[in-house]
Amino acid sequence: MTVHEILADLQANWLLYCAMPVVAALIGYLTKILAIKMMFSPLEFIGIKPFLGWQGIVPRKAETMAGIACETLTSNLIDPAEIWNKLDHQRLLAELEAPMLVAVESITSEVASHYQAGLWQALPKSTKQRLIQRIQKEAPAAVKLVMDDIGSNLTEVFDLKAMIVNSMTRDKRVIIRILKETGSKEFSFIRRSGIYFGFGIGIVQAVTWALTHSPWVMPLFGGFVGYFSDWIALKMVFRPMEPKKFFGFFTWQGLFLKRRLEVCEVHARLIAEEVMTARNLFEAAISGPAADRLYALVNKHVQDMVDEQAGYARPLMVYSMGSQRYQAMKSDITAKLMERLPDTLRHAEAFVDQELDMRNTLASKMKLMTPTQFEGLLRPVFQQY
């Protein structure tokens, strides 16, 4: 086409040419909104499995993403020994003392009634109370021994990685909340970028159409708007890691890295609220993958405590009850202790959360991460975009 023909076409179809960048901007914006929505929704698969339907990418790959997040946390930020040593064990014992004494009284009565029903019923109330008080008096020392043993065998009785992954995937809304709030401004930038880049590509599209009038211009540029705007927006979120000047006057740093201090505070708050809570820590210790080792450790100390409390009467008890029944009684005590442990530990949750202060602890450590380590907090989810 000659210049005269191009100008005539522009004059005759000016509305079409003006609409191209506007439509491209609208397409860019709407596709970004839809893509981000499809990353997180729906929570469960909707449709006919396996292919006719959709489940949000993050909920579908929750375990994988939680595993990546867990690796970042455990490699750079959280050490089980540090968590354990940060607690004031004497104060923890003091917090547990009242509920522990109540549990001891209840367990003593239940076990004695079951294994020595006639003798227990025949004992005067004052004698029963003295026996219970004696056991209660020894209980804190026994718990202290258990705690010391836990500290010496921490990696064997507590699986931190399993706890983090379970906390993030048990309810998929947890990992969605963490990722969405951590990258809220990055997701907003990507949505807006669809307008800016779409409009710019639409101008190029209009010029190309004016020069060629090729029927391939519309479909090719339609696909190019989505792909190129996604690619450059993601690049601008994470690159460059350090401020860099472009064209001699324009300075840019990856948006996520530029927001580093703000992200540290937000991400640390979310992890402290949703993952590294005292309740989650206690629950993982009691019912996690390593719970059987904790049970064995507690059982060992319970066996020793019962034998010690029995004292000189132990041979008589074994004789009157039978050795198997005596061993069963000790195992029953352990089982009842572990059964009541969640309710007992609930009294110490506020204290442990305050002592650990995970929000500030994590935030301060995140600020010391290298740029490569830091982008690992959010980059995995954008790699699925």
NORKA-V706738 format. One record per residue. N is the residue number from 1. RES is the residue in one letter. PSI is psi in degrees with one decimal (none if undefined). Layout:
n=N res=RES psi=PSI
n=N res=RES psi=PSI
//
This chain:
n=1 res=M psi=141.1
n=2 res=T psi=165.8
n=3 res=V psi=-39.4
n=4 res=H psi=-41.7
n=5 res=E psi=-38.2
n=6 res=I psi=-45.0
n=7 res=L psi=-37.0
n=8 res=A psi=-40.4
n=9 res=D psi=-40.0
n=10 res=L psi=-41.9
n=11 res=Q psi=-37.9
n=12 res=A psi=-31.2
n=13 res=N psi=36.9
n=14 res=W psi=-33.7
n=15 res=L psi=-40.0
n=16 res=L psi=-44.7
n=17 res=Y psi=-37.3
n=18 res=C psi=-32.2
n=19 res=A psi=-27.5
n=20 res=M psi=-53.8
n=21 res=P psi=-32.1
n=22 res=V psi=-45.6
n=23 res=V psi=-40.8
n=24 res=A psi=-38.6
n=25 res=A psi=-41.7
n=26 res=L psi=-42.8
n=27 res=I psi=-44.3
n=28 res=G psi=-43.7
n=29 res=Y psi=-47.2
n=30 res=L psi=-38.8
n=31 res=T psi=-33.8
n=32 res=K psi=-43.3
n=33 res=I psi=-46.3
n=34 res=L psi=-42.0
n=35 res=A psi=-43.7
n=36 res=I psi=-39.5
n=37 res=K psi=-40.8
n=38 res=M psi=-16.8
n=39 res=M psi=-35.0
n=40 res=F psi=-14.0
n=41 res=S psi=151.8
n=42 res=P psi=167.3
n=43 res=L psi=-39.6
n=44 res=E psi=161.3
n=45 res=F psi=132.0
n=46 res=I psi=125.4
n=47 res=G psi=-154.5
n=48 res=I psi=113.8
n=49 res=K psi=151.4
n=50 res=P psi=-15.0
n=51 res=F psi=-26.7
n=52 res=L psi=83.4
n=53 res=G psi=-170.7
n=54 res=W psi=145.0
n=55 res=Q psi=139.3
n=56 res=G psi=142.4
n=57 res=I psi=-43.3
n=58 res=V psi=-49.0
n=59 res=P psi=-36.7
n=60 res=R psi=-34.9
n=61 res=K psi=30.0
n=62 res=A psi=-44.6
n=63 res=E psi=-39.6
n=64 res=T psi=-46.7
n=65 res=M psi=-37.4
n=66 res=A psi=-37.5
n=67 res=G psi=-40.8
n=68 res=I psi=-45.1
n=69 res=A psi=-40.1
n=70 res=C psi=-42.5
n=71 res=E psi=-41.2
n=72 res=T psi=-44.0
n=73 res=L psi=-48.1
n=74 res=T psi=-26.2
n=75 res=S psi=-33.2
n=76 res=N psi=-20.8
n=77 res=L psi=-37.5
n=78 res=I psi=127.9
n=79 res=D psi=122.1
n=80 res=P psi=-40.6
n=81 res=A psi=-38.1
n=82 res=E psi=-40.6
n=83 res=I psi=-47.5
n=84 res=W psi=-44.3
n=85 res=N psi=-19.7
n=86 res=K psi=-20.7
n=87 res=L psi=141.5
n=88 res=D psi=102.0
n=89 res=H psi=-31.8
n=90 res=Q psi=-41.8
n=91 res=R psi=-33.8
n=92 res=L psi=-43.4
n=93 res=L psi=-40.8
n=94 res=A psi=-38.3
n=95 res=E psi=-32.9
n=96 res=L psi=-12.7
n=97 res=E psi=-51.3
n=98 res=A psi=-54.4
n=99 res=P psi=-30.2
n=100 res=M psi=-40.6
n=101 res=L psi=-38.1
n=102 res=V psi=-43.2
n=103 res=A psi=-41.2
n=104 res=V psi=-43.8
n=105 res=E psi=-45.9
n=106 res=S psi=-44.8
n=107 res=I psi=-41.2
n=108 res=T psi=-46.3
n=109 res=S psi=-44.4
n=110 res=E psi=-47.5
n=111 res=V psi=-45.1
n=112 res=A psi=-40.6
n=113 res=S psi=-32.8
n=114 res=H psi=-42.5
n=115 res=Y psi=-23.4
n=116 res=Q psi=58.2
n=117 res=A psi=-48.6
n=118 res=G psi=-47.6
n=119 res=L psi=-43.9
n=120 res=W psi=-41.4
n=121 res=Q psi=-31.3
n=122 res=A psi=-20.8
n=123 res=L psi=141.0
n=124 res=P psi=153.3
n=125 res=K psi=-38.9
n=126 res=S psi=-36.8
n=127 res=T psi=-43.1
n=128 res=K psi=-44.1
n=129 res=Q psi=-39.2
n=130 res=R psi=-39.5
n=131 res=L psi=-44.7
n=132 res=I psi=-44.3
n=133 res=Q psi=-36.3
n=134 res=R psi=-43.8
n=135 res=I psi=-40.7
n=136 res=Q psi=-36.6
n=137 res=K psi=-35.5
n=138 res=E psi=-18.3
n=139 res=A psi=-47.1
n=140 res=P psi=-38.5
n=141 res=A psi=-39.3
n=142 res=A psi=-41.4
n=143 res=V psi=-38.2
n=144 res=K psi=-41.0
n=145 res=L psi=-41.0
n=146 res=V psi=-45.0
n=147 res=M psi=-41.3
n=148 res=D psi=-40.6
n=149 res=D psi=-38.4
n=150 res=I psi=-45.3
n=151 res=G psi=-34.7
n=152 res=S psi=-21.0
n=153 res=N psi=37.8
n=154 res=L psi=-46.5
n=155 res=T psi=-19.9
n=156 res=E psi=-31.1
n=157 res=V psi=-2.2
n=158 res=F psi=122.8
n=159 res=D psi=95.6
n=160 res=L psi=-42.5
n=161 res=K psi=-43.3
n=162 res=A psi=-37.8
n=163 res=M psi=-44.4
n=164 res=I psi=-48.0
n=165 res=V psi=-43.1
n=166 res=N psi=-40.4
n=167 res=S psi=-32.0
n=168 res=M psi=-23.8
n=169 res=T psi=-16.4
n=170 res=R psi=-42.7
n=171 res=D psi=110.0
n=172 res=K psi=-18.1
n=173 res=R psi=-21.5
n=174 res=V psi=-52.8
n=175 res=I psi=-32.2
n=176 res=I psi=-45.3
n=177 res=R psi=-43.4
n=178 res=I psi=-47.5
n=179 res=L psi=-42.0
n=180 res=K psi=-43.8
n=181 res=E psi=-34.5
n=182 res=T psi=-41.4
n=183 res=G psi=28.3
n=184 res=S psi=-44.7
n=185 res=K psi=-30.5
n=186 res=E psi=-40.9
n=187 res=F psi=-37.8
n=188 res=S psi=-41.8
n=189 res=F psi=-43.1
n=190 res=I psi=-40.7
n=191 res=R psi=-46.9
n=192 res=R psi=-34.4
n=193 res=S psi=-28.4
n=194 res=G psi=-34.5
n=195 res=I psi=-50.6
n=196 res=Y psi=-52.9
n=197 res=F psi=-36.1
n=198 res=G psi=-41.8
n=199 res=F psi=-44.8
n=200 res=G psi=-43.2
n=201 res=I psi=-33.5
n=202 res=G psi=-34.8
n=203 res=I psi=-44.6
n=204 res=V psi=-39.4
n=205 res=Q psi=-44.6
n=206 res=A psi=-42.6
n=207 res=V psi=-43.1
n=208 res=T psi=-41.5
n=209 res=W psi=-41.3
n=210 res=A psi=-36.1
n=211 res=L psi=-30.4
n=212 res=T psi=-34.7
n=213 res=H psi=31.1
n=214 res=S psi=137.2
n=215 res=P psi=-12.8
n=216 res=W psi=-13.3
n=217 res=V psi=-47.1
n=218 res=M psi=-55.0
n=219 res=P psi=-37.5
n=220 res=L psi=-44.7
n=221 res=F psi=-31.8
n=222 res=G psi=-46.2
n=223 res=G psi=-36.4
n=224 res=F psi=-35.9
n=225 res=V psi=-49.8
n=226 res=G psi=-49.3
n=227 res=Y psi=-50.6
n=228 res=F psi=-40.8
n=229 res=S psi=-36.0
n=230 res=D psi=-49.0
n=231 res=W psi=-48.9
n=232 res=I psi=-33.7
n=233 res=A psi=-43.8
n=234 res=L psi=-38.8
n=235 res=K psi=-42.9
n=236 res=M psi=-21.0
n=237 res=V psi=-39.2
n=238 res=F psi=-9.7
n=239 res=R psi=147.9
n=240 res=P psi=161.5
n=241 res=M psi=-31.0
n=242 res=E psi=153.2
n=243 res=P psi=133.1
n=244 res=K psi=138.9
n=245 res=K psi=134.5
n=246 res=F psi=139.7
n=247 res=F psi=19.8
n=248 res=G psi=-9.2
n=249 res=F psi=-20.7
n=250 res=F psi=119.9
n=251 res=T psi=133.1
n=252 res=W psi=142.0
n=253 res=Q psi=143.6
n=254 res=G psi=128.3
n=255 res=L psi=-41.4
n=256 res=F psi=-40.4
n=257 res=L psi=-35.0
n=258 res=K psi=-31.5
n=259 res=R psi=19.9
n=260 res=R psi=-50.7
n=261 res=L psi=-41.9
n=262 res=E psi=-43.5
n=263 res=V psi=-39.4
n=264 res=C psi=-45.9
n=265 res=E psi=-43.7
n=266 res=V psi=-48.7
n=267 res=H psi=-41.0
n=268 res=A psi=-40.3
n=269 res=R psi=-43.2
n=270 res=L psi=-43.4
n=271 res=I psi=-39.7
n=272 res=A psi=-35.8
n=273 res=E psi=-35.5
n=274 res=E psi=-25.6
n=275 res=V psi=-63.4
n=276 res=M psi=59.6
n=277 res=T psi=156.5
n=278 res=A psi=-39.9
n=279 res=R psi=-44.2
n=280 res=N psi=-39.1
n=281 res=L psi=-47.6
n=282 res=F psi=-44.3
n=283 res=E psi=-40.3
n=284 res=A psi=-37.9
n=285 res=A psi=-37.6
n=286 res=I psi=-36.2
n=287 res=S psi=8.5
n=288 res=G psi=-174.1
n=289 res=P psi=-27.3
n=290 res=A psi=12.7
n=291 res=A psi=-32.4
n=292 res=D psi=-31.6
n=293 res=R psi=-37.8
n=294 res=L psi=-42.2
n=295 res=Y psi=-44.7
n=296 res=A psi=-38.4
n=297 res=L psi=-46.1
n=298 res=V psi=-42.4
n=299 res=N psi=-39.2
n=300 res=K psi=-46.2
n=301 res=H psi=-33.9
n=302 res=V psi=-43.1
n=303 res=Q psi=-46.2
n=304 res=D psi=-41.4
n=305 res=M psi=-43.1
n=306 res=V psi=-44.2
n=307 res=D psi=-40.1
n=308 res=E psi=-41.2
n=309 res=Q psi=-33.5
n=310 res=A psi=-35.5
n=311 res=G psi=-132.7
n=312 res=Y psi=-19.0
n=313 res=A psi=-4.6
n=314 res=R psi=-49.0
n=315 res=P psi=-37.1
n=316 res=L psi=-40.2
n=317 res=M psi=-43.9
n=318 res=V psi=-40.1
n=319 res=Y psi=-45.3
n=320 res=S psi=-32.3
n=321 res=M psi=-27.4
n=322 res=G psi=141.5
n=323 res=S psi=-38.9
n=324 res=Q psi=-41.6
n=325 res=R psi=-34.9
n=326 res=Y psi=-44.2
n=327 res=Q psi=-38.6
n=328 res=A psi=-37.0
n=329 res=M psi=-43.6
n=330 res=K psi=-39.6
n=331 res=S psi=-36.3
n=332 res=D psi=-37.7
n=333 res=I psi=-45.0
n=334 res=T psi=-46.2
n=335 res=A psi=-41.6
n=336 res=K psi=-36.4
n=337 res=L psi=-46.9
n=338 res=M psi=-32.8
n=339 res=E psi=-36.8
n=340 res=R psi=-7.9
n=341 res=L psi=-43.6
n=342 res=P psi=-44.6
n=343 res=D psi=-36.6
n=344 res=T psi=-45.7
n=345 res=L psi=-23.9
n=346 res=R psi=-27.1
n=347 res=H psi=-16.5
n=348 res=A psi=1.3
n=349 res=E psi=-48.2
n=350 res=A psi=-41.4
n=351 res=F psi=-46.3
n=352 res=V psi=-43.2
n=353 res=D psi=-42.2
n=354 res=Q psi=-42.2
n=355 res=E psi=-45.4
n=356 res=L psi=-34.7
n=357 res=D psi=54.7
n=358 res=M psi=-32.2
n=359 res=R psi=-52.4
n=360 res=N psi=-35.4
n=361 res=T psi=-47.9
n=362 res=L psi=-41.5
n=363 res=A psi=-45.1
n=364 res=S psi=-35.9
n=365 res=K psi=-36.6
n=366 res=M psi=-35.6
n=367 res=K psi=-14.6
n=368 res=L psi=-3.3
n=369 res=M psi=151.1
n=370 res=T psi=159.1
n=371 res=P psi=-38.7
n=372 res=T psi=-43.4
n=373 res=Q psi=-40.2
n=374 res=F psi=-42.4
n=375 res=E psi=-18.6
n=376 res=G psi=-15.4
n=377 res=L psi=-30.7
n=378 res=L psi=-24.9
n=379 res=R psi=-37.5
n=380 res=P psi=-38.4
n=381 res=V psi=-35.1
n=382 res=F psi=-23.9
n=383 res=Q psi=-18.5
n=384 res=Q psi=-4.5
n=385 res=Y psi=none
//
